[in-house]
């Protein structure tokens, strides 16, 4: 089989022009086809077998409750509760006006139903306390309704300081906030006093300073970026609503569609950067190895053709690149040039022996072609081991990588020799100076001279590495693979840190109300569970008692408070502020010295500035201050008035959009939230384990992440085992000596063990992306052992293999491949970067084991050429 390959390669040299023309046109067509057809898929779940039980459980939940599938979560936050609530309502209205991109908008914290029934969700004691406070504050509220302006509020504050009036707020906080409003008005900075904070002192941020909007986007899966249009619409809406009441509001996006969208952009930009950097580093490595621009150009030409054909094959055979296989385009730059490196170095060696270029080329093909084909075959078999795994992402990588090895050999043995036919290559003095020895003599002779010591050190190193394997960690959270600086990842991790907002919750399904109530109690009893939320939590308890208190509140406030409040410009005069300052200066005792001092200082600055301005400018400044202090008061009162219209209700009275999120076809949904920080992987494991003990069919992101990683690890163990078995079997068929097969595999096995053991000390866990490193490393590194064993067969016993051009070729081949890994390690996408780091470490260790451990063990195991 190898001899016809040699003959074919030599015959093709008779027609170099037509070979180059045909292969170049074919590569152009292949590249064009790949550019049009090849897509990128970032979802790790879609790379799994859909028949897996945990995938089916997730699909069941998504079928029953489709509104949460592919949801985008918006976080709306402001230090002023009224501003965040106002922005949330406006944002929901703006988004709902784009049905072509937004299927539905749901905000659980500003839903009209909760606006009306909100007071029923307070504890009875809290509601009674609210009634007592409002009863005492009723005169204050009535005065503001009669005369709604800043001057009226200041007069009431003076009376409160004289203990003639009771305010519904503490005096020190309102004095401090008025001081801040005065300073902000002078400097032109936005400021808003929150009456909700002053009057009701909310205990938690959710529903007050922090709101959520759950958006169901219309995804276009015919587009490379399915969520591009919805995300663009959301960003445009955010730009319109980024301020409320003139104060800034922070709005962030996260959710699976946004995470995948930003990840795809990160991967695309990262791999483009990595490809350019990899190509530059490969060029540098080739020039250092060849010392010839012409030979470097020839290798790059073969690389370009092979890459184009490989991408075209990937588009035809697979159609989509995934999170794992997308890195192969960069890896190929280093891998694909290896074969060209060996051929060119052998060609250069024959030129140094004074052979004419045609004869040197034919001799190179005759001697190198069998080895190249054997290396391609062993590497391809190692890659094809991936195909038999249940993880589609890995299987696709195996198809692309394995087939590309044969493409590399084909291009190297056809296009590269044809290109070399047109180059006038002459040996240079630099070649002659560097032809003899690749390493310093002491280092090149070390493996043979110190073989016993190297064998002993290798044994103890392996024992230490096997012990280190116990500390290997597995990171099953795919969010940790994405660009940590992207908005969606930062927001997602921010949510994870808070148990009330964690998206890493689990969902349990129950048939019927009785089963759902019983399971809810079981789940809430777990230490790892913060809350088990179901439709029953939407129905408050003790409604009769609470409604009685609410009726008393309504009677207390009376119908006169239902009329709208409007701020009137120019209603407050500078004289009222001056009078207020004078009265505060005379007051002592009611305010703390610090609050009183800050208020007096701010008033003096404000009044002094107003006196320097024209009447109109002064009025505008006072109006700005009045807006800062009183703008949110009407919103708070309107919300309170709406809450006074609450009515008793049950599960059956809930609005349909709320019921549909919790009950579907008689199936009740229970969302189980963790009690601990889900950024810690051990907390995630414990949470899933305990909840699964109650409901084995529970589902949710944490379980999907854990089970996906379990399937992936099983797939890679299988791929690794198959790679070893296939390569060992093929090597034995070709080498016919078990000892030589052992030598070829020895550096690979040792490097794999050492690489895995070093991940923990280096702080690098195995994850969805870099778990391909060891099987891939096995497929790549087998070439080095094959080259070494083949060359050692041809050498006399007294000639160390590290003094040959083969060692030089292996080194520079590894250097070019390492350049690809280094470029991947610099990508912002954490998953792709981890592939580069782990492969770079593994390749370095493989090279070290091949150069020093393999020759040390080779004595007596290889039948050398006696001549």
ABEGO torsion letter per residue (X at the ends): XAAAAAAAAAAAAABAAAAAAAAAAAAAAAAAAAAAABBBBABAAAABBAABAAAAAAAAAAAABAAABGBBBBBBBBABAAAAAAAAAAAAAAAAABAAABABBBBAAABAAAAAAAAAABBAAAAAAAAAAAAAAAAAAAAAAABBBAAAAAAAAAAAAAGABBBABBAAAAAAAAAAAAAAAAAGBBBBBBAAAAAAGBABABGBABBBBBBBBBBBAABABAAAAAAAAAAAAAAAAABBGGBBBBBBBBEAAAAAAAAAAAAAAAAAAAAAAAAAAAAAAAAAAAGBAAAAAAAAAAAAAAAAAAAAAAAAAAGBBBAAAAAAAAAAAAAAAAAAAAAAAAAAAAAAAGBBAAAAAAAAAAAAAAAAAAAAAAAAAAAAAAAABABAAAAAAAAAAAAAAAAAAAAAAAAAAAAAAABBBBBBAAAAAAAABABBAAAAAAAAAAAAAAAAAAAAAAAAAAAAAAABBBBABAAAABBAABAAAAAAAAAAABAAABABBBBBBBBEAAAAAAAAAAAAABAABABBBBAAAABBBGAAAAAAAAAAAAAAAEAAAABBBBBBBGABBAAAAAAAAAAAAABBGABBAAAAAAAAAAAAAAAAAAAABBAAAAAAAAAAAAAAAAAAAAAAAAAAAAAAABBBBBAAABBAAAAAAABBGGBBBBBBBBABBAABAAAAAAAAAAAAAABAABBEAAAAAAAAAAAAAAAAAAAAAAAAAAAAAAAAAAAGBAAAAAAAAAAAAAAAAAAAAAAAAAGBBBBAAAAAAAAAAAAAAAAAAAAAAAAAAABBAABBAAABAAAAAAAAAAAAAAAAAAAAAABABAAAAAAAAAAAAAAAAAAAAAAAAAAAAABGABBBBAX
